[in-house]
């Protein structure tokens, strides 16, 4: 059974990279979201974008939680990062 703080950290670790990616596409690329996804998919770099978004966002969040002595939430964020790593590995291999 998962601790409430671990579950909260896991949720943050799953949704924060998605939000960061949407913000990146919306403000930095300055194109429509569906066109950006089409271009990324056409170039075959979707795993790169997922990895970068997860790495940057979750690393920042993980160390913020460690600094605030919220180790259980940090554990959840780490768990979400591992799930994303497995997802990227599956996308690369298959």
C-alpha positions in Angstrom: 0.0 0.0 0.0 1.3 3.4 -1.0 1.8 6.2 1.5 -0.3 9.3 0.9 2.8 11.4 0.4 4.4 8.9 -2.0 1.1 8.9 -4.0 1.1 12.7 -4.1 4.7 12.7 -5.3 4.0 10.1 -7.9 1.1 12.1 -9.2 3.2 15.2 -9.4 6.0 13.3 -11.1 3.6 12.0 -13.8 1.7 15.2 -14.5 4.4 17.9 -14.2 6.4 16.7 -17.3 3.2 16.7 -19.3 2.5 20.3 -18.3 6.1 21.3 -18.9 5.9 19.8 -22.4 2.7 21.6 -23.2 4.2 24.9 -22.0 7.3 24.2 -24.1 5.3 23.6 -27.2 3.0 26.5 -26.7 5.5 29.2 -25.8 8.8 28.1 -27.2 7.9 26.4 -30.4 5.1 28.9 -31.2 3.1 26.4 -33.3 -0.2 24.7 -32.8 0.0 21.7 -30.4 -1.2 19.2 -32.9 1.3 20.4 -35.6 4.1 20.2 -33.1 3.2 16.6 -32.1 3.0 15.7 -35.8 6.4 17.2 -36.5 8.0 15.5 -33.5 6.4 12.2 -34.5 7.5 12.6 -38.1 11.1 13.4 -37.1 11.0 10.3 -34.8 12.1 12.3 -31.7 9.2 11.7 -29.4 11.3 9.6 -27.0 13.8 12.4 -26.9 11.2 15.0 -26.0 9.6 12.7 -23.4 13.0 12.0 -21.8 14.1 15.6 -21.7 10.8 16.8 -20.3 10.8 14.2 -17.6 14.5 14.7 -16.8 14.4 18.4 -16.4 11.1 18.7 -14.6 11.3 15.7 -12.3 15.0 16.4 -11.4 14.0 19.9 -10.3 11.0 18.7 -8.4 12.9 15.8 -6.8 15.6 18.0 -5.4 13.1 20.6 -4.2 11.3 17.9 -2.2 14.6 16.6 -0.8 15.5 20.2 0.2 12.1 20.6 1.9 12.7 17.3 3.8 9.7 15.7 2.1 11.5 12.4 1.4 8.3 10.4 0.8 7.1 12.8 -1.9 10.6 12.6 -3.5 10.3 8.9 -3.5 7.0 9.2 -5.5 8.6 11.5 -8.0 11.5 9.1 -8.4 9.0 6.3 -9.0 7.2 8.3 -11.7 10.5 8.9 -13.3 11.3 5.2 -13.4 7.8 4.6 -14.9 8.6 7.1 -17.6 12.0 5.5 -18.2 10.3 2.1 -18.8 7.8 3.8 -21.1 10.6 5.4 -23.2 12.5 2.1 -23.3 9.4 0.3 -24.5 8.8 3.0 -27.2 12.5 2.6 -28.4 12.4 -1.2 -28.5 9.0 -1.6 -30.1 
